[in-house]
Amino acid sequence: MAWLPWVQTQLLADPFSGQLFVFRGRRGDRLKVLWWDGDGMCLFAKRLERGHFVWPQTREGKVALSPAQLSMLLEGIDWRRPVRTAPTLAV
């Protein structure tokens, strides 16, 4: 798999750590997710029919996302500026 050496040499990360490694295509409408589940390497792919994936800006080549941010990214939602549908209540 061509992504494994890239994760090791460019991101300086262990592809067998259980972390998710997400890569975006040039046009921004495709994603690939690489994940080691303990038994084997999983490769997930997604293509948006309309729109594009909002990609994080980074200087180091990698960025950490929370599970909520990753979920929004995979849905094509701008995870940097999510808008609540109802105002929050002050407690």
N, C-alpha and C positions, 0 to 999 in steps of 0.2 A: 504494500500500500504506500503510495507516494507521499501521503501526508505525515506518516510517522517520522521520517528523518527531518522533515521541515519543522515539525513541532519541537524536536530535540535540538536542532541546530539554530533555528531562527528565534524561537520563543524561549529556548533554554528551559524547557519543561519536560516532564515525564509523561508521555502519552498513555502510560499504564497506571496513572495515579487515580483514575476515576473521575477526574475533572472533565467538563465538556469543553471541546475546542470548536469554535464556530467560525466558519469562513464564508465570506460573501463573494458572489460572482461580480465581474466587472460592471455589468449593467445595473446591478443592485436589486434584481428581482429574484435571485436564487441564493439559497443558503445551503451549506453542508455542515453537519454536526458530527464530530468524531468523539466517540466515547468508549472507554474500556469498561465492560460490565463485570469483569472478573473471570468470565469464561471465554470471551473473545472481543474483538474490536467491532463496534457497531458504527455504521455510517448511515446517517439520516439525511435526506435531501428534501428541500421544499422550494417550490416556485410559486410566486404570487401571480395571479392572473392579471391583476391591476395594481398599480402603485409600485413601491419599492421598500426595501428594508432600510430603516433609519440606522445608520452605522455610527458607532461611537468614534469620536476623535481621540487619537492617542499619539504620544510622542515615542513611546517605548515599543510599539508594535503589539501590545496586548493590554487588555483592560478587564477588570473583574466586574461582573454584573450580579445583582441580586436575583433570586429566583423570580421575583415579580417583574424585574426589568427584562430578563430573558424571555419570559412569557409574552410580554408586550412586543418585544422585538420579533419573536416568531409569528405573531399575529399581524405584523406590519403596522403596529401602533407606534407613534412617536413617544418612546419611553422617557425621553428627556423632559417633556412637558405634559405629563398626563393631567387630564382635567377631571375633577370629581363631578359626578352627575347630581349630587345633592350637597348642600353646604354641611360642614362638620358642626357638631354641637359642642358648645363649650361646657366643660364639666367643672 
